[in-house]
């Protein structure tokens, strides 16, 4: 998984899609994103 902190905010959606296309579990992707950045909020 690439360094989530270096991805520009406006490219997060495409990064998530590309990680998902690689076969990564969506829960794992979102957990990594949420734990690595403070500019992204998820409402579950």
Secondary structure, DSSP 8 states (H G I E B T S, - for coil): ---GGGS-GGGHHHHHHHHHHTT--HHHHHHHHHHH-SS-----
